[in-house]
């Protein structure tokens, strides 16, 4: 908090529009602040380059690259940039304020994520990267800390702090590895050329961490982590999370291939696989056969439960049915040695018996007798089972190989997924198995000419030669954006929203275009766009305003101050204030002298009316300790009552009472004491009230004598105590002018000491 209070940026008004209110983040190059756009009345975020880097050409170049890079991007999953400012004094970027948490914070809270949540987040990140990559921009620092999550689960990728145009030489300016070591790609760790596939590696690392709850490479030494990314084999995710689907594990491993040529070649390719996985979580892609290899190659005890669940689509014809792996063996008293099957030997049935070898002959005869009865019965049962199985198999095979017209077809296969393939590509790949016919062409989120639906679901049984209907994408539905140059902004915004497009407002000075009118749009109209896309609309702020230094108006006369403001292209306002200063004199200004503001900034001045403002003075009166009854004290000036105390009882007044009086200048007033019980009145003395200084001076007074005169002192017998009547000295004091000055803020006992 102390650091924030000392932050000189807080309270600043940038470009006459963005008021900095609070620092909310700190990066290596810049500080991030919450701010208010006083023109659009909305909360925004402002990133301001740190002063220590402002003179460093390398950091300055990277900071400017960031603004240029993000300014090209307009996507729902990327933090929007509204404005940029570069001057000799300060460099800043104005961006969308995100009310949420980082994905890193969410992952730390949740630990392992379910695959549905993980895929939901990763797809949004990939959509953002696909848009950036299509503009030739590589992020190079993808990590959970650079990704914001809104309350509704929407993802926003931010901080393209080291982004650079991929169309250039493909390296950072210093040819050094820049990025976060836990998510860095191998080529980036080596300081080599980086491209879009480097971002996909980082996405793969994030997906790994989401579903396992752990980073693939993690030690206390950052250099060791970077070396592991370059050389070490990725620990298989299912060794950490055994229930992880193989299809998702394949996607992670493919994204994290050491060689960029072996990775996904685009964000779209990875998105297609994730979409396919969503539609069939139990399917596999076949990128890594060792993850689901033939069951016969593994010993029984080696977790065979995984193999049949994720078997490849093209299984050998003699591949055991899935259910066979879960049938409990008959307990017939025999034990099949698993090593016979594993090593290729013959089945030697070994009988197991708990009896000792030295049992008597009677037991052996009983055993032989029972065995002689068991064998023929078992043989009969086996023959019956074989016959029944043969009949059932014949019926099933007949149905499989015969269609409604009695024509034989091949055995059933599993229907492959055609989603994401071109129609001709699908026919080339699967034309020998099925007939693929286009049933419609419709608008969809898939690219043009891609299959986005099929009427036989993937992995459903399908006969060879069966006809499969598919829907082919026409691409996203298009709308036409008009040329809106010169339009009123609000009218243009309404028209754009009517088309289903989003508005990304910007502003710029343009002396040729009236303030509030559209200077340009990006993309420029007329053009076709997809609903949901953003249109950057640049609105004129009128003539370019330069920065000026605010003069010191305090002490100047209003007319002169107004002339000074006009000479500096400032606008001044006047607020009249009652004050004793000369009429028309400037007392205060709302913008400090010497502060730099934009031309035309309004400055409010407080100007004196010449009429002093009433001041309040509290006058205290000491009460004799022997006083008793109900009383009031009234101040008079020229016979007119000016102020009075509330009715008071000395027994509860704690030795004093007081009254407030307001006015200006200096006035002499008479204080009178009244006994509320008897109605008697007596003069206390004369008081000089100086309102400008807030003080008063008792001139002549006799507080004890006044109480005695009105019968307000306790008596014993026929005589009075010394505190019920004024002493000789008090009488003398009452006839002598007292020049002691009493401040209004002094406590009542001060007056008691003075008045004796």
C-alpha positions in Angstrom: 0.0 0.0 0.0 2.8 2.4 0.9 4.4 1.7 -2.5 1.1 2.5 -4.3 0.8 5.7 -2.4 4.2 6.8 -3.6 3.5 5.8 -7.2 3.5 9.0 -9.1 1.5 7.5 -12.0 -1.6 7.1 -9.8 -3.9 10.1 -10.2 -2.4 11.1 -13.6 -4.7 11.9 -16.6 -3.1 10.4 -19.7 -3.9 12.1 -23.0 -6.6 14.1 -21.2 -8.8 11.0 -21.1 -7.4 8.1 -19.1 -7.3 8.6 -15.3 -5.0 6.2 -13.5 -6.6 5.0 -10.2 -4.8 1.9 -9.0 -1.8 -0.4 -9.8 -2.9 -3.9 -10.4 0.1 -5.7 -11.8 3.8 -5.5 -12.4 5.8 -7.0 -15.3 9.4 -7.1 -16.3 9.0 -4.2 -18.7 5.9 -2.3 -17.6 3.4 -1.7 -14.8 -0.3 -2.3 -15.3 -2.9 0.0 -13.8 -6.6 0.1 -13.5 -7.9 3.3 -15.0 -11.1 5.1 -16.0 -11.9 6.3 -19.5 -13.6 9.6 -18.7 -14.9 9.9 -22.2 -16.6 6.5 -22.5 -17.1 6.2 -18.7 -15.7 2.7 -18.5 -12.9 0.9 -16.6 -9.9 0.0 -18.6 -6.3 -1.2 -18.0 -3.2 0.8 -18.9 0.3 -0.6 -19.3 3.0 2.0 -18.8 6.6 1.3 -19.7 8.9 1.5 -16.7 11.2 4.5 -16.7 14.4 2.5 -16.3 13.6 0.9 -19.7 12.4 4.0 -21.5 16.0 4.8 -22.7 16.9 1.2 -23.5 16.5 0.8 -27.2 16.0 -3.0 -27.0 13.2 -2.8 -24.5 11.7 0.2 -26.2 11.6 -1.8 -29.5 10.0 -4.8 -27.8 7.4 -2.6 -26.1 6.5 -0.9 -29.4 6.4 -4.3 -31.1 3.9 -5.5 -28.6 1.5 -2.6 -29.3 1.9 -3.0 -33.1 1.4 -6.8 -32.8 -1.7 -6.8 -30.6 -3.2 -3.8 -32.6 -3.4 -6.2 -35.6 -5.5 -8.7 -33.6 -9.2 -8.7 -33.2 -10.6 -11.9 -31.6 -12.9 -12.7 -28.7 -10.2 -14.8 -27.0 -7.5 -12.1 -27.2 -7.4 -9.1 -24.9 -8.4 -6.0 -26.9 -6.2 -2.9 -27.3 -8.1 0.4 -27.4 -5.4 3.0 -27.8 -1.6 3.5 -27.6 0.4 6.5 -26.7 4.1 7.2 -27.4 5.8 10.4 -26.4 9.1 11.5 -25.0 7.6 11.6 -21.4 5.5 8.4 -21.3 4.7 5.4 -23.4 1.5 3.4 -22.7 -1.0 1.0 -24.0 -4.7 1.2 -23.2 -6.4 -2.2 -23.1 -9.5 -4.2 -22.1 -9.9 -4.6 -18.3 -10.5 -8.2 -17.4 -12.5 -9.0 -14.3 -11.2 -12.5 -13.6 -8.2 -14.5 -12.5 -5.3 -16.0 -14.4 -5.5 -19.6 -15.6 -2.5 -20.3 -13.5 -4.4 -19.3 -10.3 -7.4 -21.5 -11.4 -5.1 -24.5 -12.1 -3.5 -24.1 -8.7 -6.9 -24.0 -7.0 -8.2 -27.1 -8.9 -5.2 -29.3 -9.1 -6.0 -31.9 -11.9 -8.7 -30.7 -14.3 -11.3 -33.0 -15.9 -10.6 -33.6 -19.6 -13.8 -31.6 -20.6 -12.6 -28.5 -18.8 -9.1 -28.9 -20.1 -10.2 -29.3 -23.7 -12.6 -26.4 -23.3 -9.8 -24.0 -22.2 -7.2 -25.3 -24.7 -9.6 -24.9 -27.7 -10.1 -21.3 -26.8 -6.4 -20.7 -26.5 -5.8 -22.4 -29.9 -8.5 -20.2 -31.5 -6.7 -17.1 -30.3 -3.4 -18.5 -31.6 -4.9 -19.5 -34.9 -6.0 -15.9 -35.4 -2.6 -14.5 -34.3 -0.7 -17.0 -36.5 -2.8 -16.1 -39.5 -1.6 -12.5 -39.0 2.0 -13.7 -38.9 2.3 -13.1 -35.2 3.9 -15.7 -32.8 3.3 -15.2 -29.1 6.5 -17.0 -27.8 5.5 -16.8 -24.2 2.4 -18.9 -23.8 1.9 -19.9 -20.2 -1.0 -20.0 -17.7 0.1 -16.7 -16.1 -0.5 -14.9 -19.5 -4.0 -16.2 -19.8 -7.0 -14.7 -18.1 -10.2 -16.6 -17.3 -13.5 -14.7 -16.9 -16.2 -15.8 -14.5 -18.1 -17.6 -17.3 -15.1 -19.6 -18.3 -14.1 -17.5 -21.3 -10.4 -17.4 -22.0 -8.5 -14.3 -22.9 -4.8 -14.6 -24.1 -2.8 -11.5 -23.2 0.7 -10.1 -23.0 2.2 -10.5 -26.4 5.2 -8.8 -24.8 7.8 -10.6 -26.9 5.7 -11.2 -30.0 7.4 -10.4 -33.3 6.3 -10.7 -36.8 6.9 -14.3 -37.9 7.3 -13.2 -41.5 10.7 -11.7 -40.4 13.8 -13.7 -39.7 11.9 -15.9 -37.1 14.2 -15.1 -34.2 14.0 -12.6 -31.4 16.0 -9.4 -31.8 18.9 -10.7 -29.7 18.7 -14.3 -31.0 18.4 -15.4 -27.4 15.8 -17.7 -25.9 13.0 -15.6 -24.5 10.0 -17.2 -22.7 9.1 -19.0 -19.5 11.3 -22.0 -18.9 8.6 -24.4 -17.8 6.7 -24.0 -21.1 9.5 -23.2 -23.4 9.9 -25.1 -26.7 13.1 -27.0 -27.4 14.1 -24.7 -30.3 13.4 -21.6 -28.2 15.5 -23.0 -25.3 18.4 -23.5 -27.8 18.0 -19.9 -29.0 17.0 -21.2 -32.5 14.4 -20.0 -35.0 10.8 -20.1 -33.6 7.5 -20.1 -35.3 3.8 -20.9 -34.7 4.8 -24.5 -33.8 6.7 -23.2 -30.8 3.5 -21.8 -29.4 1.8 -25.2 -30.0 4.6 -26.9 -27.9 3.8 -24.6 -25.0 0.1 -25.4 -25.4 0.9 -29.1 -25.2 2.8 -28.5 -21.9 -0.2 -26.6 -20.5 -2.6 -29.4 -21.5 -0.2 -31.9 -19.8 -0.2 -29.9 -16.6 -4.0 -29.4 -16.7 -4.9 -33.1 -16.8 -2.0 -34.5 -14.6 -1.7 -31.6 -12.1 2.1 -31.6 -12.7 4.5 -30.0 -15.1 6.3 -32.5 -17.4 9.7 -31.1 -16.4 10.2 -29.4 -13.1 13.3 -28.9 -10.9 14.8 -26.0 -8.9 17.2 -25.2 -11.6 15.8 -23.3 -14.6 18.8 -24.3 -16.8 18.1 -28.0 -16.0 14.5 -27.6 -17.0 15.5 -26.0 -20.4 17.9 -28.8 -21.0 15.2 -31.4 -20.3 12.9 -29.7 -22.8 15.6 -30.1 -25.4 16.8 -33.6 -24.6 14.6 -35.5 -22.0 11.8 -37.8 -23.0 8.4 -36.6 -21.9 7.1 -38.7 -19.0 3.9 -40.4 -20.2 0.9 -38.6 -18.8 -0.9 -41.9 -18.0 1.8 -42.8 -15.6 0.6 -39.9 -13.4 -3.1 -40.2 -14.2 -3.9 -43.9 -15.2 -7.5 -43.1 -16.2 -6.4 -40.6 -18.9 -7.8 -41.4 -22.3 -5.2 -42.5 -24.8 -6.6 -40.2 -27.5 -5.9 -37.2 -25.3 -2.5 -38.5 -24.4 -1.6 -38.8 -28.1 -2.6 -35.2 -28.6 -0.4 -34.0 -25.8 2.6 -36.0 -27.0 2.2 -34.9 -30.6 2.1 -31.2 -29.5 5.3 -31.8 -27.4 7.4 -33.5 -30.0 11.0 -32.3 -29.8 11.2 -31.8 -33.6 8.8 -29.1 -34.8 8.3 -31.1 -38.0 6.7 -33.9 -36.0 4.3 -31.6 -34.1 1.0 -30.3 -35.2 1.8 -28.0 -38.1 -1.0 -25.5 -37.2 -3.3 -24.6 -34.4 -6.2 -25.7 -36.7 -4.7 -29.2 -36.9 -4.6 -29.5 -33.1 -8.1 -28.1 -32.8 -9.4 -30.7 -35.3 -7.9 -33.5 -33.2 -9.4 -32.1 -30.0 -12.8 -31.8 -31.6 -12.6 -35.4 -32.8 -11.6 -36.4 -29.3 -14.5 -34.6 -27.8 -16.9 -36.4 -30.1 -15.4 -39.8 -29.3 -13.3 -39.8 -26.1 -12.6 -43.5 -26.4 -11.1 -43.3 -29.9 -7.4 -43.2 -30.8 -5.4 -41.5 -33.5 -2.7 -44.1 -34.0 0.2 -41.6 -33.6 1.8 -43.7 -30.9 0.9 -47.4 -31.3 3.0 -48.4 -28.3 0.3 -46.7 -26.1 -2.3 -49.3 -27.1 -0.2 -52.0 -28.8 -1.4 -55.6 -29.3 -2.5 -57.2 -26.1 -0.8 -60.5 -26.9 2.6 -58.7 -26.6 2.0 -58.0 -22.9 2.0 -60.3 -19.9 -1.4 -60.7 -18.2 -0.4 -58.7 -15.2 0.7 -55.7 -17.3 -2.6 -53.6 -17.0 -4.4 -55.3 -19.9 -7.5 -53.3 -19.0 -6.3 -50.4 -21.1 -5.7 -52.3 -24.4 -9.2 -53.4 -25.4 -10.7 -50.0 -24.5 -8.5 -48.2 -27.0 -7.9 -50.8 -29.7 -7.0 -49.5 -33.1 -9.8 -49.3 -35.7 -8.1 -51.8 -38.1 -7.8 -54.8 -35.9 -6.7 -58.2 -37.2 -9.6 -60.5 -37.9 -8.6 -62.9 -35.2 -8.3 -60.1 -32.6 -10.1 -61.3 -29.5 -13.5 -59.6 -28.8 -13.5 -57.0 -26.1 -15.7 -59.1 -23.8 -13.3 -62.0 -23.8 -10.9 -60.0 -21.6 -13.5 -59.7 -18.9 -15.0 -63.2 -18.8 -14.1 -65.0 -15.6 -12.5 -68.4 -16.3 -14.5 -71.5 -15.4 -13.4 -73.0 -12.1 -13.0 -76.6 -13.4 -10.1 -77.5 -11.2 -7.5 -76.9 -13.9 -5.0 -74.1 -14.3 -3.7 -72.8 -17.6 -0.1 -71.8 -17.2 0.0 -68.2 -18.6 3.6 -68.6 -19.7 2.5 -71.2 -22.3 0.5 -68.6 -24.1 3.0 -65.8 -23.5 6.1 -67.8 -24.8 4.2 -69.7 -27.5 4.2 -73.1 -25.8 1.4 -75.7 -25.8 -1.2 -75.7 -23.2 -0.4 -78.3 -20.6 -3.2 -78.6 -18.2 -1.8 -79.0 -14.7 -4.2 -80.3 -12.1 -3.8 -78.8 -8.7 -4.6 -80.7 -5.5 -4.3 -79.7 -1.8 -3.9 -83.4 -0.6 -0.5 -84.8 0.4 1.3 -87.3 -2.0 1.4 -90.0 0.6 -2.5 -90.5 0.8 -3.6 -94.0 1.2 -4.8 -96.2 -1.7 -8.5 -95.8 -0.8 -8.3 -92.1 -1.6 -6.6 -92.8 -4.9 -9.3 -95.3 -5.9 -12.0 -92.8 -4.9 -10.3 -90.2 -7.0 -10.0 -92.5 -10.0 -13.7 -93.4 -9.7 -14.7 -89.8 -9.6 -12.5 -88.9 -12.5 -13.9 -91.8 -14.6 -17.4 -90.3 -14.1 -16.4 -86.7 -14.6 -14.6 -87.1 -18.0 -17.6 -88.5 -20.0 -20.0 -86.0 -18.4 -17.6 -83.1 -19.3 -17.2 -84.4 -22.8 -21.0 -84.5 -23.3 -21.4 -81.0 -22.1 -18.6 -79.7 -24.3 -20.1 -81.4 -27.4 -23.5 -79.8 -26.6 -21.9 -76.3 -26.2 -20.0 -76.7 -29.5 -23.1 -77.7 -31.4 -25.2 -74.8 -30.0 -22.3 -72.4 -30.7 -22.0 -73.6 -34.3 -25.7 -73.1 -34.9 -25.6 -69.6 -33.4 -22.5 -68.7 -35.3 -24.0 -69.8 -38.6 -27.1 -67.7 -38.0 -25.1 -64.6 -37.1 -22.7 -65.0 -40.0 -25.6 -65.5 -42.4 -27.1 -62.2 -41.3 -23.8 -60.4 -41.5 -23.0 -61.6 -45.0 -26.5 -61.2 -46.5 -28.3 -58.0 -47.2 -32.0 -57.6 -47.7 -31.8 -58.8 -51.3 -29.8 -61.8 -50.4 -26.5 -60.5 -51.7 -23.4 -61.3 -49.7 -21.2 -58.4 -48.4 -18.0 -58.3 -46.4 -17.8 -58.4 -42.7 -18.6 -55.3 -40.5 -15.9 -52.7 -39.8 -15.8 -49.7 -37.5 -17.0 -46.5 -39.1 -14.0 -44.0 -39.3 -14.4 -40.3 -38.5 -14.7 -38.1 -41.6 -15.0 -34.8 -39.7 -12.5 -32.2 -40.8 -11.6 -34.0 -44.1 -12.2 -32.7 -47.6 -14.9 -34.7 -49.5 -12.4 -36.0 -52.1 -9.8 -36.7 -49.4 -12.3 -38.8 -47.5 -13.2 -40.7 -50.6 -9.6 -41.4 -51.3 -8.9 -42.7 -47.8 -12.1 -44.7 -47.2 -13.6 -45.3 -50.7 -12.7 -49.0 -50.6 -14.8 -49.4 -47.4 -17.8 -47.1 -47.8 -19.6 -44.9 -50.3 -19.4 -41.3 -49.3 -22.2 -39.0 -50.6 -22.7 -35.3 -49.8 -26.2 -34.7 -48.5 -25.9 -31.0 -48.1 -23.6 -28.0 -48.0 -24.2 -25.6 -45.1 -22.5 -22.8 -43.2 -20.6 -23.9 -40.1 -17.6 -23.1 -37.9 -15.5 -25.5 -40.0 -13.4 -24.3 -43.0 -14.9 -24.3 -46.4 -15.2 -27.7 -48.1 -14.5 -29.6 -44.8 -16.9 -32.3 -43.7 -18.5 -31.3 -40.4 -21.2 -34.0 -40.0 -21.9 -37.6 -41.0 -25.0 -39.7 -40.6 -23.1 -42.8 -39.3 -21.3 -42.0 -36.1 -17.5 -42.8 -35.8 -16.8 -46.3 -34.5 -20.4 -47.6 -35.2 -20.4 -50.9 -37.1 -20.7 -50.4 -40.9 -20.8 -52.9 -43.7 -18.4 -52.7 -46.6 -20.0 -50.7 -49.4 -22.5 -49.0 -47.2 -23.5 -45.4 -48.1 -22.6 -42.6 -45.7 -24.1 -39.2 -46.0 -22.0 -36.2 -45.0 -22.5 -32.5 -44.7 -19.9 -30.2 -46.2 -19.1 -26.8 -44.8 -19.5 -23.6 -46.8 -17.4 -21.9 -44.3 -18.7 -19.3 -41.8 -21.7 -17.4 -43.0 -20.7 -14.0 -44.5 -22.1 -10.6 -44.1 -21.2 -7.4 -46.0 -19.6 -4.5 -44.1 -20.2 -1.2 -45.8 -17.8 1.7 -46.3 -18.6 3.7 -43.1 -16.1 6.5 -43.6 -17.6 9.8 -42.4 -20.5 8.1 -40.6 -21.5 9.2 -37.1 -19.9 6.6 -34.7 -23.2 5.7 -32.9 -24.9 5.0 -36.3 -22.0 3.0 -37.5 -21.9 1.0 -34.3 -25.6 0.1 -34.5 -25.2 -1.0 -38.1 -22.2 -3.2 -37.4 -23.9 -4.8 -34.4 -27.0 -5.5 -36.6 -24.7 -7.6 -38.9 -23.7 -9.7 -35.9 -20.2 -8.2 -35.9 -18.4 -6.7 -32.8 -17.1 -3.2 -32.6 -13.6 -2.4 -31.4 -13.6 1.4 -31.0 -10.4 3.4 -31.3 -9.8 7.2 -31.5 -7.4 9.5 -33.2 -6.9 13.1 -33.9 -7.8 14.2 -37.5 -8.2 17.9 -38.4 -10.0 16.9 -41.6 -12.7 14.8 -40.0 -15.3 16.2 -37.6 -15.1 15.0 -34.0 -17.3 11.9 -33.5 -17.2 10.8 -37.1 -15.6 7.6 -38.4 -12.2 8.0 -39.9 -11.8 4.4 -41.1 -12.6 0.8 -40.3 -10.4 -2.3 -40.3 -11.1 -4.1 -42.4 -12.2 -1.3 -44.8 -15.6 -1.7 -46.4 -17.1 -2.9 -48.5 -16.0 -6.4 -47.6 -17.3 -9.8 -46.5 -16.9 -10.8 -42.8 -18.0 -13.6 -40.6 -20.5 -12.9 -37.8 -18.7 -12.6 -34.4 -15.6 -11.0 -35.9 -14.5 -7.6 -34.7 -14.4 -4.4 -36.7 -11.9 -1.8 -35.6 -13.6 1.6 -35.9 -11.4 4.6 -35.6 -13.3 7.7 -34.6 -12.1 11.3 -35.0 -11.2 13.4 -31.9 -11.0 16.5 -34.0 -7.9 18.6 -34.3 -4.7 17.2 -32.7 -4.2 18.7 -29.3 -0.7 19.3 -28.0 0.5 19.2 -24.4 0.7 22.5 -22.4 2.0 23.5 -19.0 -0.7 24.8 -16.6 0.1 28.4 -15.3 -0.2 29.5 -11.7 -3.5 31.5 -11.6 -3.6 31.8 -7.8 -3.4 35.5 -6.7 -4.3 36.8 -10.1 -7.5 38.7 -10.9 -10.2 36.7 -12.7 -10.0 38.7 -15.9 -6.2 38.4 -16.1 -6.4 34.6 -15.3 -8.9 34.1 -18.1 -6.6 35.9 -20.6 -3.7 33.7 -19.5 -5.7 30.6 -20.0 -6.8 31.6 -23.5 -3.2 32.3 -24.4 -2.3 28.7 -23.4 -5.3 27.1 -25.2 -6.9 26.2 -22.0 -10.5 26.7 -20.9 -11.2 28.1 -17.4 -14.3 28.0 -15.3 -15.3 30.3 -12.3 -16.6 29.3 -8.9 -17.4 32.2 -6.6 -16.4 31.8 -3.0 -17.1 34.1 0.0 -13.7 35.3 1.3 -12.2 38.4 2.8 -9.7 38.5 -0.1 -10.3 41.3 -2.7 -13.2 40.7 -5.0 -12.2 38.8 -8.2 -9.0 37.4 -6.8 -8.2 33.7 -7.7 -8.0 31.6 -4.5 -7.4 28.1 -5.9 -7.3 26.0 -9.1 -8.2 22.3 -9.5 -5.1 21.4 -11.6 -1.8 22.1 -10.0 0.5 24.7 -11.6 3.2 23.2 -13.7 1.2 20.0 -14.6 1.2 19.0 -18.2 -2.3 18.7 -19.8 -3.8 18.5 -23.3 -4.9 21.7 -25.1 -8.5 22.5 -24.3 -8.5 20.9 -20.9 -10.9 22.7 -18.6 -9.4 24.3 -15.4 -11.8 25.4 -12.6 -10.8 28.5 -10.6 -12.2 29.5 -7.2 -12.6 33.3 -7.1 -13.3 35.6 -4.1 -16.5 37.5 -3.8 -14.9 40.0 -1.4 -17.4 39.1 1.2 -15.8 37.5 4.3 -17.3 34.3 5.3 -18.9 34.1 8.7 -16.6 32.5 11.3 -17.7 30.8 14.5 -16.2 31.6 17.9 -16.9 29.6 21.1 -17.0 31.8 24.3 -16.4 30.0 27.6 -17.7 31.1 31.0 -16.4 29.7 34.4 -19.1 28.9 37.0 -18.5 29.4 40.7 -18.3 26.1 42.6 -21.1 27.3 45.0 -23.5 28.2 42.3 -27.0 26.6 42.4 -30.2 26.9 40.3 -31.1 27.1 36.6 -29.4 29.9 34.5 -28.7 31.2 31.0 -26.1 33.6 29.6 -26.9 36.0 26.7 -24.5 38.1 24.6 -25.9 41.5 23.5 -24.6 44.1 21.0 -26.2 47.5 20.9 -29.1 46.1 22.8 -29.8 43.3 20.3 -29.4 39.7 21.4 -26.6 37.9 19.4 -26.3 34.5 21.1 -27.2 32.6 24.2 -26.3 29.5 26.1 -28.7 26.6 26.6 -30.3 26.5 30.1 -27.8 25.0 32.5 -27.6 23.7 36.0 -24.2 24.4 37.7 -24.3 21.1 39.5 -24.1 19.2 36.2 -22.1 21.8 34.1 -18.7 20.5 35.4 -17.4 24.0 36.2 -18.1 25.9 33.0 -20.6 26.6 30.1 -20.1 28.1 26.7 -21.9 29.5 23.7 -21.2 29.8 19.9 -21.4 33.0 18.0 -20.9 33.7 14.3 -19.8 36.8 12.4 -17.0 38.7 10.8 -14.6 41.4 11.9 -14.3 42.5 15.6 -17.2 43.3 17.9 -17.6 44.2 21.6 -20.5 42.5 23.3 -22.1 42.5 26.8 -22.7 39.2 28.6 -25.7 39.0 30.9 -26.6 36.3 33.5 -30.3 35.4 34.1 -31.6 33.2 37.0 -34.3 31.2 35.3 -36.0 30.5 38.7 -36.3 34.1 40.0 -36.1 36.0 36.7 -33.3 38.2 38.1 -30.6 39.4 35.6 -27.1 40.7 36.2 -24.2 41.9 34.0 -21.2 39.6 33.8 -19.0 41.9 31.8 -17.9 43.0 28.3 -16.2 40.7 25.7 -14.3 41.6 22.5 -15.0 39.0 19.8 -12.4 38.8 16.9 -14.1 36.5 14.3 -11.2 36.6 11.8 -8.7 35.1 14.2 -11.3 33.0 16.1 -10.5 34.5 19.5 -12.2 36.6 22.2 -10.9 38.9 25.1 -12.8 39.5 28.4 -12.6 43.3 28.9 -14.5 43.8 32.2 -16.2 41.0 34.1 -17.3 39.8 37.5 -18.7 36.3 37.1 -19.0 35.7 40.9 -20.7 39.0 41.5 -23.2 38.3 38.8 -24.2 35.0 40.3 -24.5 36.6 43.8 -26.6 39.4 42.4 -29.2 37.1 40.9 -29.2 34.9 44.1 -27.4 32.0 42.5 -24.9 31.2 45.2 -25.3 28.9 48.2 -25.4 30.6 51.6 -24.8 29.4 55.2 -26.5 31.4 58.0 -26.5 35.1 57.4 -23.0 35.2 55.9 -21.6 34.2 52.5 -18.5 32.2 51.8 -15.6 33.6 50.0 -16.6 32.0 46.7 -20.2 33.4 46.8 -19.2 37.1 46.7 -16.4 38.8 44.8 -13.3 39.5 46.8 -11.7 42.9 46.9 -9.4 41.8 44.1 -12.2 40.6 42.0 -14.1 43.9 42.5 -10.9 45.7 41.5 -10.6 43.4 38.5 -14.2 44.1 37.5 -13.4 47.8 37.2 -10.2 47.3 35.4 -9.8 46.6 31.7 -8.5 43.1 31.1 -6.4 42.6 28.0 -5.9 38.9 28.1 -6.9 37.3 24.8 -8.6 33.9 24.8 -8.6 31.6 21.8 -11.9 29.9 21.0 -10.3 26.5 21.1 -9.1 26.9 24.8 -10.8 24.7 27.4 -13.3 26.2 29.9 -10.8 26.0 32.8 -8.6 28.6 31.1 -11.4 31.2 31.6 -11.8 30.1 35.2 -8.2 30.8 35.8 -8.4 34.2 34.1 -11.6 35.3 35.7 -10.4 34.2 39.1 
